[in-house]
Amino acid sequence: MTNKKKILFLLPYQFDEIAGQRFRCEHFYPLLREKEYQFEIRAFYDAEMHRIMYKPGHALKKGFKVLSGFIRRIGHTFKSLKYDYVFIYRELTPIGPPFFEWVISKVFRKKIIFDFDDALWLPDENESAFKSLVKCKWKIKYLIKWSSVVSCGNPYLAEYAARFNVNVTVLPTVVNTRDSHFPRKLEKSEVPVIGWTGSHSTLIYLDQMYHTLEKLRETKEFNFKVICNKKPPVDYPWLVYKEWTKDTEIEDLSEIDIGIMPLAETMWSEGKCGFKIIQYLALEIPAVASPVGINQNLIKNGENGYLCSTQDEWMNRLGELLDDPEKRKKMGIAGRKEIIESYSVACASPIFLSLFE
């Protein structure tokens, strides 16, 4: 009888609640079942916390939820004794030092697989110094040191991790091109749609685009669709806001003709994994993006999209694609081919399994 591997996944949120977990580890669960691995999933937050976290108010309830999460983590830490591997996505607690990670690694001597997809050692670009201090950003290097294997979303993150651990693997954020991220045959609007998708924390990257789009609108007809869990702070007649939901995400994206991903040239942006672009291209939507970090690997300039640095470049490239539906179609097909070959669940599955060898 073979001794099947046993894995404990310690994640921030409940199953299927946030994109990061879904596309970094959750869509590999069927693969683990196929291999007959035993695994269990435990979250810091309960389902209600995810619903109220970014809503104003509820301070007392939020504080109680965080305290409850710490209490749960005590049980999760002892539960790790029954497992061969402990898979940690980002961190075990949203604030405070890495106490539970230290116990699992140094006291219980368990093999930790540490997976991260942002430059977590840096303050968020819209984060106060106090908030960064409470989060104990310094703990990331220790999580890396204490891990048996470190899984990083892009080469920039891997380069940082390699300073503290020799066992570093690049596992790109990938999509399921067979079951979810495939082109839909929808009736497109006569007016072309430029689109953007992202969480509320990344809305700041659109600040640099509004004036450009407003100027482009003087000579080109288009609508700008924003898919997000928070409404943008601007209002234009040609801006269409669609609240992000998991159930309508793919359909909403499929209505876009051109996807954009502007970024600021910062160290935090370098840590981004280009997931917006991956989603656009998987759905045969050409992408236009800032030449920052992984964007430069994902976009083959002129083949599946364009990289733009200046306002003139953005206006020219977007205008070119708005005027040429055939070019959009050709670039979209090329983009999906690249995603299937390099950023799909199928091609990343061997990498994911190798984390547990």
C-alpha positions in Angstrom: 0.0 0.0 0.0 1.4 3.4 -1.0 1.8 6.1 1.6 -0.1 9.0 0.1 1.1 12.6 0.8 -0.9 14.6 3.3 -1.2 18.3 2.8 -2.8 21.0 5.1 -3.7 24.2 3.2 -3.7 27.2 5.5 -5.3 30.1 3.6 -6.6 33.5 4.4 -10.2 33.0 3.2 -12.8 30.3 2.7 -12.9 28.2 -0.4 -13.7 30.0 -3.7 -14.0 33.5 -2.1 -11.0 35.4 -3.6 -9.2 35.3 -6.9 -5.7 34.9 -5.5 -6.5 31.6 -3.7 -8.7 30.4 -6.6 -6.0 30.8 -9.2 -2.9 30.1 -7.1 -4.0 26.8 -5.5 -7.7 26.0 -5.4 -8.1 25.0 -9.1 -5.3 22.4 -8.5 -7.4 20.5 -5.9 -8.9 18.2 -8.5 -5.4 17.3 -9.6 -4.5 16.4 -6.0 -7.7 14.2 -5.7 -6.7 12.5 -9.0 -3.3 11.7 -7.5 -5.1 10.5 -4.3 -3.3 13.0 -2.1 -5.0 13.6 1.3 -5.6 17.3 1.9 -7.5 19.6 4.2 -8.3 23.3 3.8 -8.5 25.7 6.8 -9.0 29.5 6.6 -8.2 32.4 8.9 -11.4 34.3 8.2 -15.0 33.0 8.1 -17.3 33.7 5.2 -19.0 36.7 6.8 -15.7 38.5 7.2 -15.2 38.5 3.5 -18.5 40.1 2.9 -18.0 43.0 5.4 -14.2 43.5 5.3 -14.1 46.4 2.9 -17.4 47.9 3.8 -17.4 51.0 6.0 -18.3 50.5 9.7 -18.6 47.1 11.4 -15.4 47.9 13.4 -16.4 45.9 16.4 -17.5 42.9 14.3 -14.3 43.1 12.2 -12.2 43.1 15.3 -14.0 40.1 16.7 -13.6 38.3 13.4 -9.8 38.9 13.5 -9.6 37.7 17.1 -11.6 34.6 16.1 -9.2 34.0 13.2 -6.2 33.9 15.7 -8.0 31.5 17.9 -8.7 29.3 14.8 -5.1 29.4 13.9 -4.1 27.9 17.2 -6.2 24.8 16.3 -4.8 24.8 12.8 -1.2 24.9 14.1 -1.8 21.7 16.2 -3.7 20.1 13.3 -0.5 20.4 11.2 1.0 17.6 13.3 -1.0 15.1 11.2 0.3 16.3 7.9 3.4 16.0 5.8 3.2 19.4 4.2 1.7 22.7 5.2 0.8 25.0 2.3 0.7 28.7 3.3 -0.7 31.3 0.9 0.7 34.7 1.6 0.7 34.5 5.5 -1.1 32.8 8.3 -2.3 36.0 10.0 -3.0 39.4 8.5 -1.3 41.3 11.4 1.4 40.5 13.9 4.7 38.5 13.8 5.0 35.0 12.3 4.5 33.1 15.5 2.3 30.2 14.1 4.7 29.8 11.2 7.6 29.6 13.6 5.9 26.9 15.6 5.0 24.8 12.6 8.5 25.0 11.1 10.8 25.1 14.1 8.9 23.3 16.9 6.7 20.8 14.9 9.4 20.5 12.1 6.8 20.4 9.3 7.6 21.1 5.7 6.2 24.5 4.7 5.3 25.4 1.1 5.1 29.2 1.1 3.3 30.7 -1.9 3.0 34.4 -2.6 2.0 36.5 -5.6 2.8 40.1 -4.5 5.8 42.0 -3.1 4.6 41.4 0.4 7.7 42.7 2.0 6.9 46.2 0.7 4.1 48.5 1.9 1.1 48.6 -0.3 1.1 51.7 -2.5 -2.0 53.1 -0.7 -1.0 51.9 2.8 -0.2 54.0 5.8 3.1 53.5 7.7 1.2 52.4 10.8 -0.8 49.8 8.9 2.4 48.5 7.4 4.0 48.3 10.8 1.1 46.4 12.3 1.3 43.9 9.4 4.9 43.2 10.3 6.1 43.2 6.7 9.5 42.1 7.9 8.1 38.6 8.6 8.1 37.7 4.9 11.8 37.0 4.7 11.5 34.7 7.7 8.6 32.8 6.1 10.8 32.3 3.1 13.8 31.2 5.3 11.7 28.7 7.2 10.0 27.1 4.2 11.1 23.8 2.5 10.0 25.3 -0.9 9.0 28.8 -1.9 6.5 29.2 -4.7 6.5 32.7 -6.4 4.1 34.2 -9.0 6.8 35.7 -11.1 10.7 36.0 -11.6 10.9 39.3 -9.6 9.4 37.7 -6.5 11.6 34.6 -7.0 14.7 36.8 -7.2 13.8 38.3 -3.8 13.0 34.9 -2.3 16.3 33.4 -3.6 18.1 35.8 -1.2 16.9 33.7 1.7 16.1 30.2 0.4 17.7 28.1 -2.4 14.5 26.1 -3.1 12.5 28.7 -5.0 10.1 27.8 -7.8 8.2 30.2 -10.2 4.6 29.1 -10.4 2.7 31.6 -12.6 -0.8 32.5 -11.8 -2.8 30.5 -14.3 -6.3 30.0 -15.6 -8.4 27.0 -16.6 -8.5 27.5 -20.4 -10.8 24.4 -20.8 -13.5 24.8 -18.3 -13.8 28.6 -17.5 -11.5 30.9 -19.4 -12.5 30.2 -23.0 -14.0 32.6 -25.6 -17.7 33.1 -25.5 -19.7 33.7 -28.7 -21.6 36.8 -27.5 -23.2 39.5 -29.7 -20.8 42.4 -29.4 -21.9 46.0 -29.0 -21.6 48.1 -32.1 -19.6 50.6 -30.1 -16.2 49.1 -29.1 -15.5 48.5 -25.4 -12.2 49.2 -23.7 -12.2 47.4 -20.4 -10.4 46.9 -17.1 -11.0 44.5 -14.2 -9.5 44.5 -10.8 -10.1 44.8 -7.0 -10.7 48.1 -5.3 -7.1 48.3 -4.2 -5.9 48.5 -7.8 -8.3 51.2 -8.9 -5.5 53.7 -8.3 -3.8 52.5 -11.4 -6.7 53.9 -13.5 -6.0 57.4 -12.2 -3.4 57.8 -15.0 -5.8 56.7 -17.6 -8.9 58.8 -17.2 -7.5 61.9 -18.9 -6.0 59.8 -21.7 -9.3 58.1 -22.4 -11.2 61.4 -22.2 -8.8 62.8 -24.8 -9.1 59.7 -27.0 -12.9 60.0 -26.8 -12.7 63.3 -28.7 -11.8 61.4 -31.9 -12.9 57.8 -31.2 -16.2 56.3 -30.2 -16.0 53.7 -27.4 -17.2 52.9 -24.0 -15.0 52.1 -21.0 -16.1 49.3 -18.8 -14.8 48.9 -15.3 -15.4 45.6 -13.5 -14.6 46.0 -9.9 -15.9 45.4 -6.3 -16.0 49.2 -5.9 -17.2 52.0 -8.1 -14.5 54.3 -9.6 -14.3 57.8 -8.1 -15.1 59.4 -11.5 -18.2 59.7 -13.7 -18.2 59.9 -17.5 -21.2 59.3 -19.8 -19.0 56.7 -21.6 -17.9 54.9 -18.4 -19.8 51.7 -17.6 -19.4 50.3 -14.1 -20.1 46.6 -13.5 -19.9 45.3 -10.0 -17.6 42.3 -9.9 -19.2 39.0 -9.1 -17.7 35.5 -9.4 -20.8 34.2 -11.2 -20.7 36.9 -14.0 -17.0 37.6 -14.2 -16.3 35.7 -17.4 -19.4 36.9 -19.2 -18.6 40.5 -18.2 -15.0 40.2 -19.4 -16.2 38.7 -22.7 -18.0 41.9 -23.6 -14.7 43.7 -23.7 -12.9 44.3 -27.1 -9.6 45.6 -25.7 -8.3 45.0 -22.2 -6.0 47.4 -20.4 -3.5 47.1 -17.5 -1.8 50.4 -16.6 0.7 50.3 -13.8 3.0 52.7 -12.1 6.8 52.1 -12.3 7.3 51.1 -8.7 8.8 48.1 -6.9 5.3 47.1 -5.8 4.1 47.0 -9.4 7.1 44.9 -10.3 5.7 42.2 -8.0 2.4 42.0 -9.8 1.7 38.8 -11.7 -0.2 40.2 -14.7 -3.4 38.4 -14.0 -5.5 40.9 -15.8 -3.6 40.3 -19.0 -3.7 36.6 -18.5 -7.5 36.8 -18.3 -7.9 39.1 -21.3 -5.7 37.0 -23.5 -7.3 33.7 -22.4 -10.6 35.1 -23.7 -9.0 36.2 -27.0 -9.1 39.9 -25.9 -5.9 41.8 -27.0 -4.2 43.7 -24.1 -2.6 47.1 -23.9 -0.5 47.6 -20.8 2.4 49.5 -19.1 5.8 47.9 -19.8 6.3 47.1 -16.1 7.4 43.8 -14.6 5.8 40.6 -15.9 3.7 42.6 -18.4 6.8 42.6 -20.6 6.8 38.8 -20.6 3.1 38.4 -21.2 2.7 40.8 -24.0 4.5 40.3 -27.3 4.4 43.8 -28.6 2.4 43.9 -31.8 1.4 40.2 -31.7 -1.1 39.8 -28.8 -1.2 43.4 -27.7 0.9 46.5 -27.0 3.1 48.0 -24.3 2.7 51.7 -23.8 4.7 54.2 -21.7 3.4 57.6 -22.8 0.0 59.1 -23.2 0.6 59.4 -27.0 1.5 55.7 -27.2 -1.7 54.8 -25.3 -3.8 56.9 -27.5 -2.2 55.7 -30.7 -2.3 52.0 -29.8 -5.8 52.1 -28.4 -7.0 54.1 -31.4 -5.4 51.6 -33.8 -7.2 48.7 -32.2 -10.5 50.6 -32.0 -10.3 51.2 -35.8 -9.4 47.6 -36.7 -11.6 44.7 -35.6 -9.6 42.2 -37.7 -6.4 43.2 -35.9 -8.2 42.8 -32.5 -9.3 39.3 -33.5 -5.9 38.2 -34.8 -4.1 39.5 -31.7 -6.7 37.8 -29.4 -6.2 34.4 -31.1 -2.4 34.8 -30.7 -2.9 35.8 -27.0 -5.0 32.7 -26.2 -2.5 30.4 -27.8 0.2 31.9 -25.5 -1.9 31.4 -22.4 -2.7 27.8 -23.3 1.0 27.1 -23.8 2.4 29.0 -20.8 -0.3 30.2 -18.3 -2.9 27.4 -18.1 -3.7 24.9 -15.4 -2.6 22.1 -17.7 0.9 23.5 -18.2 1.3 24.5 -14.6 0.1 21.3 -13.0 3.6 19.6 -13.1 5.1 22.6 -11.4 2.4 22.6 -8.7 2.9 18.9 -8.0 6.7 19.4 -7.8 6.2 21.6 -4.7 5.4 18.4 -2.7 8.3 16.3 -3.8 
